[in-house]
Amino acid sequence: MLEISIIIPAHNEEDNLLEVVKKLGETLKFEYQIIIINDHSTDATKQIGEFLKKEYSNVSMVDNVTNKG
């Protein structure tokens, strides 16, 4: 049973996204899911999010095609 959902808004966060998700995995000791909201990033945020989706079964991503602010 899923305990909590963590939503990570991300706009041009290629320098931070991987580390944030890894730290959550190291820190949290209960079931959770991570939802990354890629807000039309122009850097590698989308690619990192796609990588994280493949590496971790509890990670998903919403990819905004326009910046929602």
Protein Blocks (a to p, Z undefined) as FASTA:
>chain_A
ZZbdcddddehillmmmmmmmmmmmmpccdcddddddehiablmlmmmmmmmmmpmkbcc
dddfbdeZZ
